[in-house]
Amino acid sequence: MNEGNNKLIVTKIQNGTVIDRIPPGKALKILEILGIDSNYPYTVALVMRVASRRMKLKDVVKIKGKAITPQDIQKLSFIAPTATVNIINDYEVKEKVFLKIPDHVEEFVDCVNPNCVSNTHEPIVSSFDVVSKDPLILRCVFCDRLLDQKYLNRRL
C-alpha cells in the first residue's frame, strides 16, 4: 500500500474477492466470518476507517484467491448490509453482489433457546424470520424466541 497526495493505493488482485463499503470497524469481523486468519496463504489487504464519499468512513477488504459462497454472502449481509462483494477474475470485476438482509434464513445460526426443537436431536434445521432490519431482530419460526444483533455478532 502506498499513501501519497491524500490517496491510498492498494494493488489490484488477479483473482479473489474485494468487499467494499463495509461499515467502519467491521472488517476484522468479516475476515473472521470468512475464516481468514494469519495462516491464510495468500495476500489479504485490509483498510479500516478510510474516507468515503457515500459513507463518510468505510472499511475495505481484498482477499486474493478467496471464492465467496452463498452462505458467506448470507452471513456477511447481517454484519455489513451496506457492503458490496466484488468477484475478481483476471484483474476484472466479473460479478458484483450488493448485500442486503434477507427476510428469512435457514441453517444460519442456532436458536438461543436450548429447548427449541431446532436444537434437539430432531432432523430439523434452524429457521428464522427477520422481524426488523434496523435494529436487527430475528424470530425463530419454531419457538418464537427473538435474536438480536449482539447475539448474531457473537455467534457468526
WOFEN-V370259 format. One record per residue. SS is DSSP state (A for helix, B for strand, O for the rest). PHI is phi as a letter, one per 40 degrees, with the letter a starting at -180 (none if undefined). PSI is psi in degrees with one decimal (* if undefined). Layout:
# WOFEN-V370259
<<SS:PHI:PSI> <SS:PHI:PSI>>
This chain:
# WOFEN-V370259
<<O:none:137.3> <B:b:143.8> <B:b:122.6> <B:a:146.7> <O:f:38.8> <O:g:21.4> <B:b:140.5> <B:b:126.0> <B:b:121.9> <O:b:127.5> <O:c:152.9> <O:c:154.9> <O:b:145.8> <O:c:-47.9> <O:a:137.3> <B:i:-146.9> <B:b:137.6> <B:b:125.8> <B:b:116.7> <B:b:165.2> <B:f:35.5> <B:c:134.1> <O:d:140.5> <O:d:134.0> <O:g:-1.3> <O:b:-5.7> <A:c:-39.6> <A:c:-37.9> <A:c:-37.2> <A:d:-47.5> <A:c:-39.9> <A:c:-46.7> <A:d:-38.5> <O:c:-2.0> <O:g:23.9> <O:c:119.6> <O:b:-166.3> <O:c:-13.1> <O:c:-2.7> <O:c:128.8> <O:c:-7.9> <O:b:176.8> <O:c:135.8> <B:b:124.4> <B:b:131.5> <B:b:123.5> <B:b:124.7> <B:b:140.4> <B:f:45.0> <B:c:148.4> <B:c:142.5> <B:a:138.1> <O:c:-40.5> <O:c:-36.8> <O:b:1.4> <B:g:-60.6> <B:b:148.0> <B:a:166.6> <B:b:155.0> <B:b:139.1> <B:b:131.6> <B:b:128.8> <B:b:109.0> <B:c:136.5> <O:g:11.7> <O:b:122.6> <O:c:133.7> <O:c:131.1> <O:c:163.2> <A:d:-34.0> <A:c:-38.9> <A:c:-45.2> <A:d:-45.0> <A:c:-46.3> <A:c:-43.5> <A:c:-33.4> <A:c:-26.5> <A:c:-23.4> <A:c:-36.8> <O:b:69.6> <O:c:-14.2> <O:c:-4.9> <O:c:158.6> <B:b:141.1> <B:b:120.1> <B:b:121.2> <B:c:122.3> <B:b:128.4> <B:b:129.6> <O:f:47.0> <O:g:4.3> <B:b:148.1> <B:c:113.5> <B:c:-26.2> <B:a:140.4> <B:b:125.7> <B:b:123.7> <B:c:116.1> <O:c:145.2> <O:a:149.6> <O:c:125.0> <O:c:168.4> <O:c:-19.6> <B:a:142.2> <B:b:147.7> <B:b:150.5> <O:f:38.0> <O:b:-49.8> <O:a:156.0> <O:c:149.9> <O:c:146.2> <O:c:-21.6> <O:c:112.3> <O:c:-21.1> <O:c:0.6> <O:c:141.6> <A:d:-26.7> <A:c:-14.7> <A:b:-0.7> <O:c:-170.2> <O:c:7.6> <O:c:149.6> <O:c:62.1> <O:b:132.9> <O:c:150.5> <O:c:147.9> <B:a:130.2> <B:b:141.7> <B:c:142.9> <B:c:114.7> <B:c:-40.3> <B:a:141.7> <B:c:-21.8> <O:a:97.7> <O:c:153.2> <B:c:123.8> <B:a:128.4> <B:b:148.1> <B:b:127.6> <B:c:130.6> <O:c:-14.5> <O:c:-41.7> <O:b:-0.9> <O:g:11.4> <O:c:141.2> <B:c:141.1> <B:b:138.8> <B:b:179.0> <A:d:-39.7> <A:c:-43.2> <A:c:-46.0> <A:c:-40.9> <A:d:-36.4> <A:c:-33.1> <A:c:-19.5> <O:c:*>>
